[in-house]
Amino acid sequence: MERLKVMVVGCGNMGTSHAKAFHNIDEFEICAIVDKFQQSREKLDKLLGGGHALFEDVDEALRVAKPDVAAICTYPETHEALAIKAMEAGCHVFVEKPLATSVEAAKRVVEKAKQLGKKVVVGYILHYHPSWAKFVEIAKTLGKPLVMRMNLNQQSHGFMWNVHKNLMKSSSPIVDCGVHYVDIMCQMTGAKPVSVSAIGARLSDQIDEKQFNYGQLQVRFDDGSVGWYEAGWGPMASTNAFFVKDVWGPKGCVSIEPKPEHKEGKSDDVDSHTKTDLLKLHWAQQDENNEFVKKDEYISTEDEPTHDDLCRREQEFLLNAIKNDVDLTDHLESAVESLRIVLAADESAHTGKTVSF
């Protein structure tokens, strides 16, 4: 198989991580780096050793470089248009989450992929994390219903506060980050969502008057399971319990336990968002004196992949899908479903009303 030519669109945090992944996989070759800012595309080119074709405009890059794959690592409001444009130009697509900014737009991307026979992989990075896979696997042994408690609050400052302010022009924290963790909840329960409600607060005059930089959603499933997810961005965010990943069931509970130094680390550091360090498993079974029968178990995950390693695994997944014509229907359906839930939560936060499915 000839090397697949890749066009990387967007040179921010995620674009850089994915570009490094493509650069380090022999079957891929980066043929174009696209970003509206010259400094950004030149910086990424230098990081990758130089010599890449640099473009300001996607249309020109598609016409001149003729890529086989487009990696779309831009802000969410551009995802639908860029994904469809790339597929119509003959590309398979990797697109960062969320797939789009509306369910209808996400479905249009999925339909276009089916129509043109192109592979589309959405950046659900936790799908490729062995510790998170184990977390989901254990949660499924705890009985039903499940209580799922998750958050990711980021005390962003400097460059990251600028990134978050730009993100909030098209996506709130409970949408942008929430798709990851609502997707995990759907995996754990295997159930359908019944309803979602949410609250939100605007804590900065540096963002749009209609936008929230803090939010919390609560989702109910048809098996009786419930879950909440909390996300906030900004210099005012607390780092107290900024990383909670905890699941209860009738038979016990399982929690991700970051090391103390990770608990105290920078909450806006992308590497800290996927770290697990330990899984703590507690069994609820008791004896006649209501004492626990089993001791808590600690499952080490010290050899877990880094954020860049996970990005590489995502691109290896895409490569395999292209080479072996893997059916990605389930992958795309889960991306649309988690997006549907978090967008409904965003609606609930703004209207004050529960949204039923």
Solvent accessible surface area in square Angstrom, and as a share of the most:
residue,aa,sasa,rsa
1,M,139,0.62
2,E,154,0.69
3,R,128,0.47
4,L,18,0.09
5,K,67,0.29
6,V,0,0.00
7,M,2,0.01
8,V,0,0.00
9,V,7,0.04
10,G,6,0.06
11,C,16,0.10
12,G,38,0.36
13,N,56,0.29
14,M,49,0.22
15,G,0,0.00
16,T,32,0.19
17,S,9,0.06
18,H,0,0.00
19,A,0,0.00
20,K,61,0.26
21,A,4,0.03
22,F,0,0.00
23,H,86,0.39
24,N,84,0.43
25,I,6,0.03
26,D,116,0.60
27,E,63,0.28
28,F,1,0.00
29,E,75,0.34
30,I,14,0.07
31,C,22,0.13
32,A,0,0.00
33,I,0,0.00
34,V,3,0.01
35,D,19,0.10
36,K,144,0.61
37,F,120,0.50
38,Q,107,0.48
39,Q,146,0.65
40,S,34,0.22
41,R,30,0.11
42,E,78,0.35
43,K,151,0.64
44,L,5,0.02
45,D,20,0.10
46,K,164,0.70
47,L,102,0.51
48,L,10,0.05
49,G,71,0.68
50,G,32,0.31
51,G,83,0.80
52,H,35,0.16
53,A,44,0.34
54,L,59,0.29
55,F,18,0.07
56,E,110,0.49
57,D,65,0.34
58,V,21,0.12
59,D,66,0.34
60,E,69,0.31
61,A,0,0.00
62,L,20,0.10
63,R,152,0.55
64,V,90,0.52
65,A,14,0.11
66,K,133,0.56
67,P,8,0.05
68,D,49,0.25
69,V,0,0.00
70,A,0,0.00
71,A,0,0.00
72,I,1,0.00
73,C,13,0.08
74,T,39,0.23
75,Y,75,0.29
76,P,3,0.02
77,E,97,0.43
78,T,46,0.27
79,H,1,0.00
80,E,40,0.18
81,A,65,0.50
82,L,26,0.13
83,A,0,0.00
84,I,32,0.16
85,K,75,0.32
86,A,1,0.01
87,M,2,0.01
88,E,109,0.49
89,A,58,0.45
90,G,36,0.35
91,C,0,0.00
92,H,31,0.14
93,V,0,0.00
94,F,0,0.00
95,V,0,0.00
96,E,11,0.05
97,K,30,0.13
98,P,1,0.00
99,L,2,0.01
100,A,0,0.00
101,T,55,0.32
102,S,36,0.23
103,V,24,0.14
104,E,107,0.48
105,A,6,0.04
106,A,0,0.00
107,K,115,0.49
108,R,125,0.45
109,V,0,0.00
110,V,18,0.10
111,E,104,0.47
112,K,36,0.15
113,A,5,0.04
114,K,122,0.52
115,Q,121,0.54
116,L,68,0.34
117,G,56,0.54
118,K,49,0.21
119,K,26,0.11
120,V,1,0.00
121,V,0,0.00
122,V,0,0.00
123,G,1,0.01
124,Y,4,0.01
125,I,12,0.06
126,L,8,0.04
127,H,66,0.29
128,Y,29,0.11
129,H,1,0.00
130,P,66,0.41
131,S,6,0.04
132,W,1,0.00
133,A,57,0.44
134,K,74,0.31
135,F,0,0.00
136,V,10,0.06
137,E,96,0.43
138,I,12,0.06
139,A,0,0.00
140,K,123,0.52
141,T,67,0.39
142,L,0,0.00
143,G,22,0.21
144,K,94,0.40
145,P,65,0.41
146,L,1,0.00
147,V,47,0.27
148,M,0,0.00
149,R,77,0.28
150,M,0,0.00
151,N,5,0.02
152,L,4,0.02
153,N,17,0.08
154,Q,5,0.02
155,Q,73,0.32
156,S,0,0.00
157,H,107,0.48
158,G,52,0.50
159,F,127,0.53
160,M,30,0.13
161,W,19,0.07
162,N,78,0.40
163,V,26,0.15
164,H,5,0.02
165,K,46,0.19
166,N,54,0.28
167,L,27,0.13
168,M,5,0.02
169,K,157,0.67
170,S,31,0.20
171,S,5,0.03
172,S,4,0.03
173,P,1,0.01
174,I,4,0.02
175,V,6,0.04
176,D,9,0.04
177,C,12,0.07
178,G,0,0.00
179,V,0,0.00
180,H,21,0.09
181,Y,5,0.02
182,V,0,0.00
183,D,4,0.02
184,I,3,0.01
185,M,0,0.00
186,C,26,0.15
187,Q,65,0.29
188,M,2,0.01
189,T,10,0.06
190,G,71,0.68
191,A,16,0.13
192,K,135,0.57
193,P,9,0.06
194,V,50,0.29
195,S,5,0.03
196,V,1,0.01
197,S,33,0.21
198,A,9,0.07
199,I,104,0.53
200,G,26,0.25
201,A,36,0.28
202,R,90,0.33
203,L,99,0.49
204,S,14,0.09
205,D,126,0.65
206,Q,107,0.47
207,I,16,0.08
208,D,93,0.48
209,E,147,0.66
210,K,163,0.69
211,Q,26,0.12
212,F,39,0.16
213,N,1,0.00
214,Y,56,0.21
215,G,3,0.02
216,Q,43,0.19
217,L,0,0.00
218,Q,61,0.27
219,V,1,0.00
220,R,131,0.48
221,F,6,0.03
222,D,89,0.46
223,D,47,0.24
224,G,47,0.45
225,S,0,0.00
226,V,63,0.36
227,G,4,0.04
228,W,68,0.24
229,Y,0,0.00
230,E,30,0.13
231,A,0,0.00
232,G,4,0.04
233,W,3,0.01
234,G,0,0.00
235,P,67,0.42
236,M,80,0.36
237,A,16,0.12
238,S,69,0.45
239,T,55,0.32
240,N,127,0.65
241,A,61,0.47
242,F,5,0.02
243,F,20,0.08
244,V,34,0.19
245,K,3,0.01
246,D,13,0.07
247,V,0,0.00
248,W,117,0.41
249,G,16,0.15
250,P,81,0.51
251,K,116,0.49
252,G,5,0.05
253,C,32,0.19
254,V,0,0.00
255,S,18,0.11
256,I,8,0.04
257,E,54,0.24
258,P,16,0.10
259,K,70,0.29
260,P,91,0.57
261,E,102,0.46
262,H,45,0.20
263,K,99,0.42
264,E,145,0.65
265,G,29,0.28
266,K,140,0.59
267,S,3,0.02
268,D,12,0.06
269,D,61,0.32
270,V,44,0.26
271,D,52,0.27
272,S,16,0.10
273,H,23,0.10
274,T,6,0.04
275,K,60,0.25
276,T,0,0.00
277,D,7,0.04
278,L,59,0.29
279,L,0,0.00
280,K,60,0.25
281,L,10,0.05
282,H,38,0.17
283,W,45,0.16
284,A,38,0.30
285,Q,107,0.47
286,Q,86,0.38
287,D,57,0.30
288,E,156,0.70
289,N,104,0.53
290,N,107,0.55
291,E,107,0.48
292,F,111,0.46
293,V,80,0.46
294,K,97,0.41
295,K,180,0.76
296,D,55,0.29
297,E,77,0.34
298,Y,126,0.48
299,I,47,0.24
300,S,71,0.46
301,T,17,0.10
302,E,119,0.53
303,D,146,0.76
304,E,28,0.13
305,P,13,0.08
306,T,71,0.41
307,H,12,0.06
308,D,53,0.27
309,D,64,0.33
310,L,0,0.00
311,C,0,0.00
312,R,93,0.34
313,R,97,0.35
314,E,0,0.00
315,Q,0,0.00
316,E,68,0.31
317,F,64,0.27
318,L,0,0.00
319,L,14,0.07
320,N,69,0.35
321,A,1,0.00
322,I,27,0.14
323,K,99,0.42
324,N,95,0.49
325,D,108,0.56
326,V,47,0.27
327,D,114,0.59
328,L,13,0.07
329,T,49,0.28
330,D,113,0.58
331,H,20,0.09
332,L,10,0.05
333,E,100,0.45
334,S,37,0.24
335,A,0,0.00
336,V,19,0.11
337,E,39,0.18
338,S,1,0.00
339,L,1,0.00
340,R,77,0.28
341,I,0,0.00
342,V,0,0.00
343,L,41,0.20
344,A,9,0.07
345,A,0,0.00
346,D,29,0.15
347,E,94,0.42
348,S,1,0.01
349,A,14,0.11
350,H,85,0.38
351,T,75,0.44
352,G,68,0.65
353,K,145,0.62
354,T,83,0.48
355,V,29,0.17
356,S,86,0.55
357,F,80,0.33
